[in-house]
Amino acid sequence: MRKNSYFIIAAVVVVALAVFAGAYSLLRPPAAKQPGAPAPAPLEQAPQPIPGVPQFDAAKYKTEPVITVWRADRGSRERMPLERYLEGVIAREMEPDWPPEALRAQAIVSRTLTVHAIEAGTIRRLHDADVSTSKEELQAFAPERVNDRVREAVRSTRGQLLLYAGSLINAIYSSSNGQIAATREESFPKEIPEPTPYFQPVTDNSYKYTPPHLQYWTVTIPGAEVARAAGYAGNPGDIMILEKGPSGRILWIGAGDKKVYGAEFRKAVGFDRLKSTLVDEMNYDKGSFTFKGRGWGNGVGLCQWGAYTYAMDGWKAEDIVRHYYVGAEVKKIWE
């Protein structure tokens, strides 16, 4: 009888905990006091190896690599341990005084992107180096901005990379995703030829902290420039958004028999003019187009302001990166 009582009490405790966990996931306040994130939604199926993408050879990285850094500002190369290079990256790619878990998430992502670039050899072909400090070529770098918070973010995630079904992911990230992440097809249709199942149109609550000028924007561009960017020689007023992708970003834009990817169109117009391809309105009047959109950047992968928000809400770095790279796992590769 006493043994049965123990079983009954244990069952009641388990049920109570389950009810509490379910209620918390539904009713979690914007700024939760307790750390931790809800578990990611279960995938429809376990991640499968990506066709055409090799399995990551972790044996090559038994110890921390010493890498060659192309210092774009100096036009010279410099050798340094990868983790020290990473400190300079985090200090520039995020504000050094941001919440620790946001900095830790950025460290995992930036380390993964660094190793991916080394494996792909993209910077090697450009500068005979492993990485570049040019933001346009890889990631920005500012060692003079490194503080103790940045050092701790790198130290506490040392050697951690993101893998998907055994393959190293292409851990691209952006500043503000407009509260919904982009797919590869929307932002890198040509640059990334292989499938990226971890890039999904996941949503977040990043506008809770995102500065207003990164949330919503309006830009007016002369019709002739829009026509040039779209490769169309006819009446600019004919140009329209032909198709949008899963996140609502421009997938194709053009007129007649001419069309270009939204990502290519944005590049031709100027990244700082058309802040993203998450365009809600495109209107033509008096020879010019007015675009109204959301977010700033390619919108793929980690949203930095989303990471800030989740960190403020008590999420851990591992939960943040798993949210933005669906199906990916954090693995420690070197000590």
N, C-alpha and C positions, 0 to 999 in steps of 0.2 A: 504493500500500500504506500509506503514511504517512497519507494523507488518510482512508482507511478506518479506521485506528486511532483517529483523532480522533473519527470518527462513533461508533465502538463505545464509546469512553470516555464521550462525551457521553450516549449512550443509557443506559449503566450508571448515571451520575450522576442522570439524570432518574428512572429506576426507583427508585433508592435513596431519592431525595427523596420520591417518591410513597408508598413503603412507610412511610417515617418519618412523613409527614403523616397517613396513615391510622391508624397505631398511636397517634399522639399524640391524635387525636380520640377514640379509644376508651378510652385508658388515662390521659388527662390527670389528674394528681393534684389534690386539692382546692385546693392553694395553689401553682399553677404559678409557677415563677420567671421564665419568659420571658413577656413581654407578648404580648397578642393573643388573639383568640378564634377558634374554628373557624368556618368560613364557615357562614352559615345554610343549613338544608336547602333544596334547590331547591323552588320553588313548583310546584304541579301545572300552573299556567299563569301567564303574566305578568299582573301587576295590570292590571285593566281600569277605565276611568272609572266612578265610582260614580253610579248613576242618581239624579238629583235633587240632586247635589252639584256646584256650579260649579267650573270650573278656577280655580286660584289666579292672581290677577292680580299677578304679581311687579312689574310696572311701577309699581304704586302705592307700592312700597317700595324705590325706587332708593337712598334714603338712610335712615338711622335715623330712625324717627318720634319726635317729641316728643309725649307722651301726657298726658292728663288723668287723674289718679289720685284716686279717691274715698277719702279717709282716714277709714275707718269709725270709728276711735277718736276722731277729732276732729270728725267731722261736717262736713268741709270738703274742698275740691278743691285739688289741687296739680299744677303742670305740671313735667314732668321728662323727660329722654331715656329711651327704653324700656330701654336697657341698664342705666342706673343704677337704674331701678325693679326690674329683674330681679335685681340684686345683693341688694336687700332681701328679695325673694321667696325666693331660694335660701338665704339665711342663716336664714330661719325654717322653710322647708319641709324642709330637711335640717340636720343638725348641721354647723356651719362647719368642723369639724376632720375631717370624713369624707374618705375617699380621693379624690384629685383627679379620677379618672375617673368616680366616682359623682357628684361635684358637676358635672362637665362634662355628664354624661348628663341630670341634673336641669335644667341650664341650657338644653339643647336642647329638652327637653320643656316646661318652663315658658314659654320664649319662644314655642313653637308654640301652647300653650294661650292665651297672652296675645293673640297676633295673631288666633287663632280667635275669641276673645271680642270683639275689636274689630270683626272682620268681621261677626259675628253681631249685634252691637249690643245684647247682653243687658244689660250694665251701663249703657249709654247710656240705655236705657229706664228703668232704675231710679234712676240718680243723675245723669244728664246728664254722664257721664264715660266714659272708655274702659275703665278697670279699677277694681276695688274691692279694698281691703285686708282685706275680710271673708273669712275662710276659707270660710264657708258660701256666699258669693256667687261667689268665684273662687279666689284664693290668698292665703295669709297674707303678712305683710310686716313685717320687722324690720330696718331699716337700721342700728340700733345694734349688731347682731350681725355685721355684715359685717367680714370680715378679708381678708388678702392672698390666702388660698387661694380664697375665694369670688370675689374680683375677678378672679383669674387664670382661674377656670373660666368666667366670663362673657366675659372678654376673648378667650380662646382659641377660643370657639365663636361669636364675634360674628356676628350676622346669619344664623345657621344655623336652619333650620326643617325640620320633617318633612312630606313630601308623599307622597301615595299616588296613583299614576297621574295626577299633575298637580294633585290636589286637596289642600288643607290639611287635615291630620287633626285630629280633636278629641282632643288629647293629654291625656286624663284619666289620673290616676295614683293610687296608694294606698300606704299604709304597708307592710302585710304581706298578701300575697295567699294565704297558706296553702299556698304552693308550687305553686299552679296559678291562672292568670289567668282572670278572668270574661269572659263575652261581654256585648255590649250588652243582649241580651234578659234576661239575669240581673240586671243592676244598673241599667240605665237604659232600661227598656222603653217608657216614655212620654216621658221628657225628651229622648231622641234619636230622632226619628222616621225619619231616613235610615239606610240600611245602613252598617255599619262593618266591612268585611271584614278590617281590620287588627287588630281585637280577636278574638283566638283563645285557646283554653284551653291556652296554652303553659305548660310546667312550668319550675321552677328549683330551685336548691338553697339557697334563702334561709334555711332554718332553721339553717344552719351558724353564722349570727351573730345571727339574730333573737332578741330577749329572750324568755324563756320565757312571760311573760304575754301576748305577742302571738302566740305559736304556738298554744297550746291554751287554751280557756276554757270555763267552765261558768257558767250563769246560771239562776236559778229565778224564774219570773214567774207571778203569780197567774192562774188560768184565766180569770177575768172580764176581765182586761186583754188576754189573748191573744184572747178572743172578740171584744172590742171592736175590737181592731186588725184582726181578720179580717172584721169586719162580720157576725158570726154571732150570732143571738139564742138559739140552742138550747143544749144541754148542751155546755159547753166540752170535755168529754172526747171529743166527736166530731171535734174539729178534728185534722187531720193534714196532713202534707206530701203534696200531690197529685201534684206533678211536679217533678223536678230538671232543671237545664239541663246543657249539655255539660261544665261544669267540676265538676258535683256540687252547685252551689248551689241553694237553693230557687227554683224558678221560679213555682210556684203553691202556696198554702196555703189551707185552708178546710175547710168541711163542708157537706153538703147541697147546696143550690143557690147557696151563697155561696163565692166564692173571690177572693183578691187576689194580686197579684204579690208574690213574696218581698221585693223591694226596697221596695214600699209598706208591707208588713207591718213590716219592720225600721224604717222611718222612723216609723211609728205607735207602735211599742214604745219606740223611742229608740236612736239610733245607738251610744251608749256602753254600753247594756245588752246589746243583741244586736250584738256587735262585727262580725259579718259574717253573710251568708246561707249560708256554707259550713258547714252544720250536719250533723254526723254522727249525732247522736242527738236525739230529741225524745220525752220520756216524760211521761205524765200520772199524777200520784199525789196523793191527798189535796187535791184542789182546785187544784193548781199544776202548771205545766209546767217541766221541767228540760231545757234545751238545752245540748248539748255541741258545740262547733265549733272552727274553725281560722281564723287570720288576723284582721286588723283593717282594716276599710275596705271600699270597693266592689270591690276586687280587679281593677279594669279597668286595662289598660295597664301602665306602668312600676310595678314593685314596688320601693319604695325600699330595703328590706332586701335584695332580690335584686340591685339595682344595687350596693349595698355589697359583697355577696358576690362578684359578678363582678369588681368593681374590685380586690378583694383577690386574686382569682385571676388577675389580669393582663389582663383584658379592657379594650379601649378603649371610650370612650363611644359611638362610632358603632355598635360591635357590640352594646353593651348595648341601645340604643334600637331597633335593628333586630330584636333578639330579641323584645322586648315589643310592638312594633307591626309585625306580620307584613306584609311586602311594602312597607313604607315606606322612603323614601330621605331622607338628609340633604342638603339643598340650601342653599348660601350665597346669601342674597337681597340683603343690603346689606353694604357694606365697613365 
